[in-house]
C-alpha cells in the first residue's frame, strides 16, 4: 500500500472536485479529467478509486435526472458493457504500471481528438452496443469510459444527456467494481482513499448545479477537452522521464 502526502492528496482532491463537477454537468469526464493527475500522484488509485467516486456522482445525477433517462438506449449500451468489462479487467492484470499510464494518456488523447473533430455516429442499436463494449473495456482498465458513449449520445443535451449517461455509468461502474474486486484490483488503500475523497466528490456535484446555470454546453465541452489533453500530455512527458 502506498502513502499519499498532504500535497499529493490536495492535488488529487482538487482534480476530483473539478472532474466531479464536469461529470455531473455533462454526464462524463471524471476519469478523463482526473486520471492523468491521479496517475502522476498515486497510480495505485487507478482504476478502483476513481470508478467508486464516479459511481457516487452518477448515483446523485440519476436521482436528479431520473425522468429524462433514455432507458432503451441505456439497455443496449449495457448489453455491450458486460463483455467489455470482463476484457478490461483481464487487460489490467496483464500490463505493467507504466504501460497503464501510457494507455490512459492514449485513451484520453484519442477521445479528445474524436470529440474535437465533431464525429457524430448515429445512436443506433449496433453503435450503442459497440460503444458500450468499448466503454466497458476502457472504463474497467483505466477508469476512462466516457468518450465512446459521449460520441453516440452527443446529440442529446441537458438533463437527457446527463441522466442517460449517468444511468449507463452507474450500472457500468458497479459491473467494473465487481470484476476488479474479483481480480484483486480493489484493496484497502483504494477504499480508504475513496472515503477520503467523497467530500470533494460531493462538493463537485453541488458545484455542478451552479455551473449548469453559468456555463453553456459549448464552453463546458471545450474546457473538458482542453484540461484532459493537457493532463494526458503531462502524463506522457512524466512517463518518458522528461518531467
N, C-alpha and C positions, 0 to 999 in steps of 0.2 A: 504493500500500500504506500503510495506517495503522499508527501505532505505539501500543502499549498501555503505559501507565505501570505501575509496580510495584503501586500501589494498585488500579489497574484490573484487572491480571492476578489479584491476590489475590481481588478480588470475584468475578471470573468463576470462578476455581478453586474457591472455596467453594461457589458456586452449582452448579457441575458435580459436585462431590463429593456434595452432598446430593441432587441430581437423579439421579445415577447410582445412589445407594443406593435411591432410590424406584423407579427403573426396574427394578432387579434384584429388588426386593421384590414389586411388583405388576404388572410386565410393561409399564408405560408410565410417562411422566412426565418424562423427561429434557428434552425440548424444552419441554413445557408449563411446567415449573418454572424452567428455566434461561434460556429465550429472552427473557423480559422483562428480566432482569438484563443479559444479553449485549447486547440491543438498546440499553440505556442506555449501556453502556461502549464497545462496538465493534460496530456493526450489520453491518460487513463480514463478520463471522464467521457470520452467518445467511444461508442455512441450512447451508452447506457443512460448517463445522467441527463444529457440533452433530450433524449427521447422521453424520459419521465417528465421533464419540465414541459415539453411540448404537449404531452397528454393532459397536463393540468390546464394549460392555456386553452387547448381545443375544447375541453370539457366546459369551461366557462363560456366560450363563444357558442357552442352548441346549445347550451341552455338559453342564451340571449337571442340567438337567431334561429331557433328550432322550427319556426313556421315557414322559413324560406328555403329549407334544405331540399335539394333535388334527390329524393330517395332512390328513384330508379337508376339514375346515373351513378350514384354512390354505390349501389349494389353491384353494378357491372365492374366498376373500378376495383371494388374489394375482391371480386372473383379473381382478378389478376394479381392482387396483392398477396394472396396466400402462397403461390409458388415463388413469387419474388422474395418474400420474407425468408423462406427456407434457404434460397440461394444466397441471400445477403448474409445470413448467419454463418453459412459454410465458408463464404469468402473471408469473413472476419477472422475465422480461426486459422486461415491458411496464409495470411500475409503479415509481414513484419510491420512494426510501428511506423518506420519511415515511409514504407510503401503506402500505408494507410493515409498518412499525411499528404502525400503527393496525389493519391486518389481523390481525397477530399478537395484539394485545390483544383484538380482537373474537372471534377463534377461541378464545382461552383462556377468555374470559368466557362464550361460548356453550357450550363444553364443561363449564365449571363449573356453569352453570345446568341443563343436561340431566342431568348426573351427580347434582346435588343434588336434583333432582325425583324421582330414582329411576326414570326411564323405562327399561323393560327390553324392547327388541324381541327377538322370538324369533330364535335363531341359525339361521334357515332359509337356503337357498341364495341366494334373492334378496336378503335383508338382508345376507348376508355379502359378496356381490358389490358392492352399493351402498356398504356401509361401507368395503370395500377401495378402491373408486374415490375416495370422499371422502377417506379417509386418505392415499391416494397424492397427490392434488392438494394438500391442505393440508400434508402432510409435506414434499413437494418444495419448495413455495413458502415455507414458514415454519418447517420442522423440527418442527411440532406435528401429528403424525398419530395420536396416541394416542386422543383422545376417541371418534371414531367406532367404533373397534374395541373399546374398553372397554365401550361401550354394548351391543354384541351379544354380548360374551363375559363380561359381568359376573356371570352365574350360576356361572361356573367360579370355583374358589378354589385357593389354594396352588400346588403345582407345576404343575397343569394350566393354570391361568391364566398363570403366569409363562412356562412352556415354550411354550404356543401363541402368546401374544402375541409372545414373543421370536423364535420361528421365522418368524412373519409379518414382523416388523420387520427381521430380519436380511436376508432376501432383498429386502424392500421398500427398505431403505436402500441396498443395492447398486444397485438399479434407479435410485433417485433420484440417487445419486452419478454414475452413468453419464450420465444426462441433463444434470445440472448441469455435468459436465466438457465435454460436447458444446457446451453453450450458453455456456461460458466463465465460469461462476459459481464454479468452483474454481480458486484461484490459489495462488501461493507463500505468501502471508500466511495463508490458511486452513489450508494444510498445516503450516506452522511452528507455528501456534497449536494445532493438533490435537496435534502431537507434544509440545508443552509441557504440554498438559492431560491427557495419558494417565495420569500418576501420580495425579492427582485422580480420574480415572475409575476406575482400578483400585482405589484406596482406597475409593471409594464402593461398588464391588461387594463388597469384603471386608467393609465395614461392614454391608452388607445381610444377611449371614449371621447377624449378631448381632441386627440389627433384626427379622428374621423371627421370632426367638425371644421378643423382648421386647414387640413391638407387635402387637396384634391387628389384623386386616384393617380393622375399622371406624375405628380411630384412624389407621392409615396413610392410609386413603382421605380422611378429613376433614382431615388435616394437609396432604395434597397439594392438596385443593380450596382450603383457606384460603390457603396460600402462593401458589398460582397466581393466585388472584383478587387478592391484594394486589399481586403483581408486575405484573399486567396494568393495574390501576388506576394504579399509579405510572407505568407506561409512557405511558398516555393523558395523564395530568397533565403529564408531561415534554414530550410532543409538542405539547401545547396552550400551552406556554411558561409554565406556572404553577409550574414547579419549577426 
